Amino acid sequence: MIFANGPKRPKIHSSAYVAPTAVVSGEVTVGAECAILHGAVVAAEGAPVTIGAHTVIAENAVVKSTPKAPVKIGDECMIGQHATVIAVTIANGTRLPPNEVRLPAGDPFGATKAYAETLRDVHAKDASLDSHENVAPGARRRGEPDTLSAPVEADTVVDVMMLELQEMEARRREALEKKPKK
């Protein structure tokens, strides 16, 4: 599925492949002969996402920018199954293994914190719109798809996301500690 995020729409090269169950949303640029496979999510959440030519985003991988930090993935890269890339640059030719997590250096959860705050703001605005239209908070408007809009529900989802990201970061650090030093 390919979605606009406000006025910002994905730009997908005509030779690229996006699986029908993948999601590409917002200011995303996909280069020539790329493949975004089933279940992958590529979302520009404020800043742009750029994917170079001949790159594969494998099944169920997640690639997201944050409101202040873009994502740039180089040419001829492979982002493995279930990998997560948030607000970083990936060099040309990088092979990111399955389940790998790439976050900004320094404060690894700074980017995700900004993303979580953005989600809370967006869903709070959605709930506010519901109340002005005499629609119960969280209820669907006529003809509108079922979406998460109540701030309490958004907070719960964001809290779960944060816990999952913290667990992934802990596993990544453990794996790095176990690697033999050269």
Secondary structure, 3 states (H helix, E strand, C coil): CEECECCECCEECCCCEECCCCEEECCEEECCCCEECCCCEEECCCCCEEECCCCEECCCCEEECECCECEEECCCCEECCCCEEECCEECCCCEECCCCEECCCCCCCHHHHHHHHHHHHHHHHHHHHHHHCCCCCCCCCCCCCCCCCCHHHHHHHHHHHHHHHHHHHHHHHHHHHHCCCC
